[in-house]
C-alpha cells in the first residue's frame, strides 16, 4: 500500500462527494427535478459507494456524512428496481 496515493485519492473522492452533496441539497437529481442520463452515469460510481456496494470504501470515506447523496442514491436505487 502506498500511503500517499491512498491519502490523495481518498481526499479527492471526499471532495467530489462534498460537491455532489451540496448540489443535491438544492436539487432532487443531478440535472434538477428530473431523473436524467446524468444520474444514470454517476449513480454506479457514487450511488453504489454510499449504499455500501463497494467493499469497505464507504466506511473509510465516511459516506454516511453526505446526507443528500444518501437520499439521492436511495431514490435512484428505487428507480432502478
C-alpha positions as CSV (number, residue, x, y, z in Angstrom):
1,X,0.0,0.0,0.0
2,X,1.2,3.4,-0.9
3,X,0.1,5.8,1.8
4,X,0.5,9.0,-0.4
5,X,-1.7,7.6,-3.1
6,X,-4.4,6.4,-0.7
7,X,-4.5,9.8,1.0
8,X,-4.5,11.8,-2.2
9,X,-7.3,9.8,-3.9
10,X,-9.4,9.4,-0.8
11,X,-9.4,13.1,-0.3
12,X,-10.3,13.7,-3.9
13,X,-13.3,11.3,-3.6
14,X,-14.4,13.1,-0.4
15,X,-14.1,16.5,-2.2
16,X,-16.3,15.2,-5.0
17,X,-18.8,13.8,-2.6
18,X,-18.9,17.2,-0.9
19,X,-19.6,19.0,-4.2
20,X,-22.2,16.4,-5.0
21,X,-23.8,16.7,-1.6
22,X,-24.0,20.5,-1.8
23,X,-25.5,20.3,-5.3
24,X,-28.1,17.7,-4.2
25,X,-29.1,19.9,-1.2
26,X,-30.8,22.2,-3.7
27,X,-31.8,19.6,-6.4
28,X,-33.6,16.4,-6.4
29,X,-31.4,14.9,-9.1
30,X,-28.2,16.0,-10.8
31,X,-29.9,17.9,-13.5
32,X,-32.6,19.4,-11.3
33,X,-36.1,17.9,-10.6
34,X,-35.9,15.3,-13.3
35,X,-34.1,11.9,-13.3
36,X,-31.7,12.1,-16.3
37,X,-28.8,10.5,-18.1
38,X,-26.5,12.3,-15.6
39,X,-27.9,10.3,-12.7
40,X,-27.7,7.1,-14.7
41,X,-24.0,7.8,-15.4
42,X,-23.0,8.9,-11.9
43,X,-25.0,6.5,-9.8
44,X,-22.9,3.4,-10.4
45,X,-19.9,5.3,-9.1
46,X,-21.2,7.4,-6.2
47,X,-24.6,5.8,-5.5
48,X,-23.3,2.3,-5.1
49,X,-20.4,3.7,-3.0
50,X,-22.7,5.4,-0.5
51,X,-25.1,2.5,-0.4
52,X,-22.3,0.2,0.7
53,X,-21.9,-1.7,-2.6
54,X,-18.1,-1.1,-3.0
55,X,-16.2,-3.2,-0.5
56,X,-15.5,-1.2,2.7
57,X,-14.7,2.1,1.0
58,X,-17.9,3.7,2.3
59,X,-16.9,3.3,5.9
60,X,-13.3,4.5,5.2
61,X,-14.7,7.6,3.3
62,X,-17.4,8.3,5.9
63,X,-20.1,8.4,3.3
64,X,-22.8,8.5,6.0
65,X,-21.9,12.2,6.4
66,X,-23.2,13.0,2.9
67,X,-27.0,13.0,3.7
68,X,-28.1,14.5,0.3
69,X,-26.0,12.0,-1.6
70,X,-27.5,9.2,0.5
71,X,-31.1,10.4,-0.3
72,X,-30.3,10.7,-4.0
73,X,-28.6,7.2,-4.1
74,X,-31.6,5.6,-2.4
75,X,-34.1,7.4,-4.7
76,X,-32.1,6.1,-7.8
77,X,-32.0,2.6,-6.3
78,X,-35.8,2.6,-6.2
79,X,-36.0,3.8,-9.8
80,X,-33.6,1.1,-11.0
81,X,-35.7,-1.7,-9.5
